[in-house]
Amino acid sequence: MALASQLSAAQVASGRKPSLTMIWPPLVLIVVAIVLPMVAAALWLKVMTSVAIYALTAASIALLYRKLGQVSLAQVAFMGCGGWVALRLAHGTGLPFEINILAGGVFAAVVGMIFAYPALRMRGLYLALVTLMAAGGFGILINVIQFPNGGEGVLGFAVKSVSYMPRPWIAQSDEAYFRYCVAVTFLGFLLIHLHERGKPGRAWSLIRKSEAAAMAVGINVTAYKIWGFALSGFLAGVAGGLLAGNLQLLDARSFPAAESVMIFALTIVGGAWNWYGAVIAALLYRFVPALLNDLGVSGDAAFIIFGAALIHALMTAPRGIAGQLADLAGRFGRKGGER
């Protein structure tokens, strides 16, 4: 009873209000999944599929930052790990697509657990540097071994004959695969929600507030930190498998360490405290550069926008764009109730 009361108190102290409903978010995703493929051109459908995939990655970053106060700059490396395993299994075994991306997620979760050990003794800038160096190491390693492309052997890399990763039988077309990625991303969001509303979420909240207090009430801080990093790695690994299915072939240049810094910064800009903050982060990361290119402006100009948005978020909007939208909706709701 004492443990339960302490955990409940920690949840209240974390400032998180229980969500009123989990009905409208899936409704929004269902509408988007049905309507968007009907109206979007092929190029924009590819872009929005990437948005759905990177929303899952942003959600994995937000989970660690929101619940444990940990900064991980290795999520792109986790995506690469998941994509590598998914590609190798797809080419080497012919297993169903779902098994391949889950296996990639499990492998990334194991790597995440390894990354959790530095988090047991450091946090903030030092942990960020460790994870960033690990991401840089992954980039060097993957440049050497390359991603599997249907070749034989352990690495499965071929120079001449290249094979493409088959998509799931229910999502062969780009339209169907977009809906598939939206569905998998929603399941990832739901998995995060169930953890946050359950015992892990209450333990994480107390650990974020005070590790000493958490240990005093009998919480295994080591186990729950490892659990958090494993879940974050799993989600990013699944996103990597989805990316492999979207492109059907991965390239080592797609996973530079600098991209982890960019995705983390955009997760802060989008809002780490709301589920749709991850969607906003993915839109900024994939949709805005594509839109600028379509308008005849270099997509690199988006970095200027992102830098200004990050400064704005750090100075005036610590809960990001999603937090500002939530506050705006709350003000309109109060004004409507007063009439």
Secondary structure as a PSIPRED ss2 file (coil, helix, strand):
# PSIPRED VFORMAT (PSIPRED V4.0)

   1 M C   1.000  0.000  0.000
   2 A H   0.000  1.000  0.000
   3 L H   0.000  1.000  0.000
   4 A H   0.000  1.000  0.000
   5 S H   0.000  1.000  0.000
   6 Q H   0.000  1.000  0.000
   7 L H   0.000  1.000  0.000
   8 S H   0.000  1.000  0.000
   9 A H   0.000  1.000  0.000
  10 A H   0.000  1.000  0.000
  11 Q H   0.000  1.000  0.000
  12 V H   0.000  1.000  0.000
  13 A H   0.000  1.000  0.000
  14 S C   1.000  0.000  0.000
  15 G C   1.000  0.000  0.000
  16 R C   1.000  0.000  0.000
  17 K C   1.000  0.000  0.000
  18 P C   1.000  0.000  0.000
  19 S C   1.000  0.000  0.000
  20 L C   1.000  0.000  0.000
  21 T C   1.000  0.000  0.000
  22 M C   1.000  0.000  0.000
  23 I C   1.000  0.000  0.000
  24 W H   0.000  1.000  0.000
  25 P H   0.000  1.000  0.000
  26 P H   0.000  1.000  0.000
  27 L H   0.000  1.000  0.000
  28 V H   0.000  1.000  0.000
  29 L H   0.000  1.000  0.000
  30 I H   0.000  1.000  0.000
  31 V H   0.000  1.000  0.000
  32 V H   0.000  1.000  0.000
  33 A H   0.000  1.000  0.000
  34 I H   0.000  1.000  0.000
  35 V H   0.000  1.000  0.000
  36 L H   0.000  1.000  0.000
  37 P H   0.000  1.000  0.000
  38 M H   0.000  1.000  0.000
  39 V H   0.000  1.000  0.000
  40 A C   1.000  0.000  0.000
  41 A C   1.000  0.000  0.000
  42 A H   0.000  1.000  0.000
  43 L H   0.000  1.000  0.000
  44 W H   0.000  1.000  0.000
  45 L H   0.000  1.000  0.000
  46 K H   0.000  1.000  0.000
  47 V H   0.000  1.000  0.000
  48 M H   0.000  1.000  0.000
  49 T H   0.000  1.000  0.000
  50 S H   0.000  1.000  0.000
  51 V H   0.000  1.000  0.000
  52 A H   0.000  1.000  0.000
  53 I H   0.000  1.000  0.000
  54 Y H   0.000  1.000  0.000
  55 A H   0.000  1.000  0.000
  56 L H   0.000  1.000  0.000
  57 T H   0.000  1.000  0.000
  58 A H   0.000  1.000  0.000
  59 A H   0.000  1.000  0.000
  60 S H   0.000  1.000  0.000
  61 I H   0.000  1.000  0.000
  62 A H   0.000  1.000  0.000
  63 L H   0.000  1.000  0.000
  64 L H   0.000  1.000  0.000
  65 Y H   0.000  1.000  0.000
  66 R H   0.000  1.000  0.000
  67 K H   0.000  1.000  0.000
  68 L H   0.000  1.000  0.000
  69 G C   1.000  0.000  0.000
  70 Q C   1.000  0.000  0.000
  71 V C   1.000  0.000  0.000
  72 S C   1.000  0.000  0.000
  73 L C   1.000  0.000  0.000
  74 A C   1.000  0.000  0.000
  75 Q H   0.000  1.000  0.000
  76 V H   0.000  1.000  0.000
  77 A H   0.000  1.000  0.000
  78 F H   0.000  1.000  0.000
  79 M H   0.000  1.000  0.000
  80 G H   0.000  1.000  0.000
  81 C H   0.000  1.000  0.000
  82 G H   0.000  1.000  0.000
  83 G H   0.000  1.000  0.000
  84 W H   0.000  1.000  0.000
  85 V H   0.000  1.000  0.000
  86 A H   0.000  1.000  0.000
  87 L H   0.000  1.000  0.000
  88 R H   0.000  1.000  0.000
  89 L H   0.000  1.000  0.000
  90 A H   0.000  1.000  0.000
  91 H H   0.000  1.000  0.000
  92 G H   0.000  1.000  0.000
  93 T C   1.000  0.000  0.000
  94 G C   1.000  0.000  0.000
  95 L C   1.000  0.000  0.000
  96 P C   1.000  0.000  0.000
  97 F H   0.000  1.000  0.000
  98 E H   0.000  1.000  0.000
  99 I H   0.000  1.000  0.000
 100 N H   0.000  1.000  0.000
 101 I H   0.000  1.000  0.000
 102 L H   0.000  1.000  0.000
 103 A H   0.000  1.000  0.000
 104 G H   0.000  1.000  0.000
 105 G H   0.000  1.000  0.000
 106 V H   0.000  1.000  0.000
 107 F H   0.000  1.000  0.000
 108 A H   0.000  1.000  0.000
 109 A H   0.000  1.000  0.000
 110 V H   0.000  1.000  0.000
 111 V H   0.000  1.000  0.000
 112 G H   0.000  1.000  0.000
 113 M H   0.000  1.000  0.000
 114 I H   0.000  1.000  0.000
 115 F H   0.000  1.000  0.000
 116 A H   0.000  1.000  0.000
 117 Y H   0.000  1.000  0.000
 118 P H   0.000  1.000  0.000
 119 A H   0.000  1.000  0.000
 120 L C   1.000  0.000  0.000
 121 R C   1.000  0.000  0.000
 122 M C   1.000  0.000  0.000
 123 R C   1.000  0.000  0.000
 124 G C   1.000  0.000  0.000
 125 L H   0.000  1.000  0.000
 126 Y H   0.000  1.000  0.000
 127 L H   0.000  1.000  0.000
 128 A H   0.000  1.000  0.000
 129 L H   0.000  1.000  0.000
 130 V H   0.000  1.000  0.000
 131 T H   0.000  1.000  0.000
 132 L H   0.000  1.000  0.000
 133 M H   0.000  1.000  0.000
 134 A H   0.000  1.000  0.000
 135 A H   0.000  1.000  0.000
 136 G H   0.000  1.000  0.000
 137 G H   0.000  1.000  0.000
 138 F H   0.000  1.000  0.000
 139 G H   0.000  1.000  0.000
 140 I H   0.000  1.000  0.000
 141 L H   0.000  1.000  0.000
 142 I H   0.000  1.000  0.000
 143 N H   0.000  1.000  0.000
 144 V H   0.000  1.000  0.000
 145 I H   0.000  1.000  0.000
 146 Q C   1.000  0.000  0.000
 147 F C   1.000  0.000  0.000
 148 P C   1.000  0.000  0.000
 149 N C   1.000  0.000  0.000
 150 G C   1.000  0.000  0.000
 151 G C   1.000  0.000  0.000
 152 E C   1.000  0.000  0.000
 153 G C   1.000  0.000  0.000
 154 V C   1.000  0.000  0.000
 155 L C   1.000  0.000  0.000
 156 G C   1.000  0.000  0.000
 157 F C   1.000  0.000  0.000
 158 A C   1.000  0.000  0.000
 159 V C   1.000  0.000  0.000
 160 K C   1.000  0.000  0.000
 161 S C   1.000  0.000  0.000
 162 V C   1.000  0.000  0.000
 163 S C   1.000  0.000  0.000
 164 Y C   1.000  0.000  0.000
 165 M C   1.000  0.000  0.000
 166 P C   1.000  0.000  0.000
 167 R C   1.000  0.000  0.000
 168 P C   1.000  0.000  0.000
 169 W C   1.000  0.000  0.000
 170 I C   1.000  0.000  0.000
 171 A C   1.000  0.000  0.000
 172 Q C   1.000  0.000  0.000
 173 S C   1.000  0.000  0.000
 174 D H   0.000  1.000  0.000
 175 E H   0.000  1.000  0.000
 176 A H   0.000  1.000  0.000
 177 Y H   0.000  1.000  0.000
 178 F H   0.000  1.000  0.000
 179 R H   0.000  1.000  0.000
 180 Y H   0.000  1.000  0.000
 181 C H   0.000  1.000  0.000
 182 V H   0.000  1.000  0.000
 183 A H   0.000  1.000  0.000
 184 V H   0.000  1.000  0.000
 185 T H   0.000  1.000  0.000
 186 F H   0.000  1.000  0.000
 187 L H   0.000  1.000  0.000
 188 G H   0.000  1.000  0.000
 189 F H   0.000  1.000  0.000
 190 L H   0.000  1.000  0.000
 191 L H   0.000  1.000  0.000
 192 I H   0.000  1.000  0.000
 193 H H   0.000  1.000  0.000
 194 L H   0.000  1.000  0.000
 195 H H   0.000  1.000  0.000
 196 E H   0.000  1.000  0.000
 197 R H   0.000  1.000  0.000
 198 G C   1.000  0.000  0.000
 199 K H   0.000  1.000  0.000
 200 P H   0.000  1.000  0.000
 201 G H   0.000  1.000  0.000
 202 R H   0.000  1.000  0.000
 203 A H   0.000  1.000  0.000
 204 W H   0.000  1.000  0.000
 205 S H   0.000  1.000  0.000
 206 L H   0.000  1.000  0.000
 207 I H   0.000  1.000  0.000
 208 R H   0.000  1.000  0.000
 209 K H   0.000  1.000  0.000
 210 S C   1.000  0.000  0.000
 211 E H   0.000  1.000  0.000
 212 A H   0.000  1.000  0.000
 213 A H   0.000  1.000  0.000
 214 A H   0.000  1.000  0.000
 215 M H   0.000  1.000  0.000
 216 A H   0.000  1.000  0.000
 217 V C   1.000  0.000  0.000
 218 G C   1.000  0.000  0.000
 219 I C   1.000  0.000  0.000
 220 N C   1.000  0.000  0.000
 221 V H   0.000  1.000  0.000
 222 T H   0.000  1.000  0.000
 223 A H   0.000  1.000  0.000
 224 Y H   0.000  1.000  0.000
 225 K H   0.000  1.000  0.000
 226 I H   0.000  1.000  0.000
 227 W H   0.000  1.000  0.000
 228 G H   0.000  1.000  0.000
 229 F H   0.000  1.000  0.000
 230 A H   0.000  1.000  0.000
 231 L H   0.000  1.000  0.000
 232 S H   0.000  1.000  0.000
 233 G H   0.000  1.000  0.000
 234 F H   0.000  1.000  0.000
 235 L H   0.000  1.000  0.000
 236 A H   0.000  1.000  0.000
 237 G H   0.000  1.000  0.000
 238 V H   0.000  1.000  0.000
 239 A H   0.000  1.000  0.000
 240 G H   0.000  1.000  0.000
 241 G H   0.000  1.000  0.000
 242 L H   0.000  1.000  0.000
 243 L H   0.000  1.000  0.000
 244 A H   0.000  1.000  0.000
 245 G H   0.000  1.000  0.000
 246 N H   0.000  1.000  0.000
 247 L H   0.000  1.000  0.000
 248 Q C   1.000  0.000  0.000
 249 L C   1.000  0.000  0.000
 250 L C   1.000  0.000  0.000
 251 D C   1.000  0.000  0.000
 252 A H   0.000  1.000  0.000
 253 R H   0.000  1.000  0.000
 254 S H   0.000  1.000  0.000
 255 F C   1.000  0.000  0.000
 256 P C   1.000  0.000  0.000
 257 A H   0.000  1.000  0.000
 258 A H   0.000  1.000  0.000
 259 E H   0.000  1.000  0.000
 260 S H   0.000  1.000  0.000
 261 V H   0.000  1.000  0.000
 262 M H   0.000  1.000  0.000
 263 I H   0.000  1.000  0.000
 264 F H   0.000  1.000  0.000
 265 A H   0.000  1.000  0.000
 266 L H   0.000  1.000  0.000
 267 T H   0.000  1.000  0.000
 268 I H   0.000  1.000  0.000
 269 V H   0.000  1.000  0.000
 270 G H   0.000  1.000  0.000
 271 G C   1.000  0.000  0.000
 272 A C   1.000  0.000  0.000
 273 W C   1.000  0.000  0.000
 274 N C   1.000  0.000  0.000
 275 W H   0.000  1.000  0.000
 276 Y H   0.000  1.000  0.000
 277 G H   0.000  1.000  0.000
 278 A H   0.000  1.000  0.000
 279 V H   0.000  1.000  0.000
 280 I H   0.000  1.000  0.000
 281 A H   0.000  1.000  0.000
 282 A H   0.000  1.000  0.000
 283 L H   0.000  1.000  0.000
 284 L H   0.000  1.000  0.000
 285 Y H   0.000  1.000  0.000
 286 R H   0.000  1.000  0.000
 287 F H   0.000  1.000  0.000
 288 V H   0.000  1.000  0.000
 289 P H   0.000  1.000  0.000
 290 A H   0.000  1.000  0.000
 291 L H   0.000  1.000  0.000
 292 L H   0.000  1.000  0.000
 293 N H   0.000  1.000  0.000
 294 D H   0.000  1.000  0.000
 295 L C   1.000  0.000  0.000
 296 G C   1.000  0.000  0.000
 297 V C   1.000  0.000  0.000
 298 S C   1.000  0.000  0.000
 299 G H   0.000  1.000  0.000
 300 D H   0.000  1.000  0.000
 301 A H   0.000  1.000  0.000
 302 A H   0.000  1.000  0.000
 303 F H   0.000  1.000  0.000
 304 I H   0.000  1.000  0.000
 305 I H   0.000  1.000  0.000
 306 F H   0.000  1.000  0.000
 307 G H   0.000  1.000  0.000
 308 A H   0.000  1.000  0.000
 309 A H   0.000  1.000  0.000
 310 L H   0.000  1.000  0.000
 311 I H   0.000  1.000  0.000
 312 H H   0.000  1.000  0.000
 313 A H   0.000  1.000  0.000
 314 L H   0.000  1.000  0.000
 315 M H   0.000  1.000  0.000
 316 T H   0.000  1.000  0.000
 317 A C   1.000  0.000  0.000
 318 P C   1.000  0.000  0.000
 319 R C   1.000  0.000  0.000
 320 G H   0.000  1.000  0.000
 321 I H   0.000  1.000  0.000
 322 A H   0.000  1.000  0.000
 323 G H   0.000  1.000  0.000
 324 Q H   0.000  1.000  0.000
 325 L H   0.000  1.000  0.000
 326 A H   0.000  1.000  0.000
 327 D H   0.000  1.000  0.000
 328 L H   0.000  1.000  0.000
 329 A H   0.000  1.000  0.000
 330 G H   0.000  1.000  0.000
 331 R H   0.000  1.000  0.000
 332 F H   0.000  1.000  0.000
 333 G H   0.000  1.000  0.000
 334 R H   0.000  1.000  0.000
 335 K H   0.000  1.000  0.000
 336 G H   0.000  1.000  0.000
 337 G H   0.000  1.000  0.000
 338 E H   0.000  1.000  0.000
 339 R C   1.000  0.000  0.000
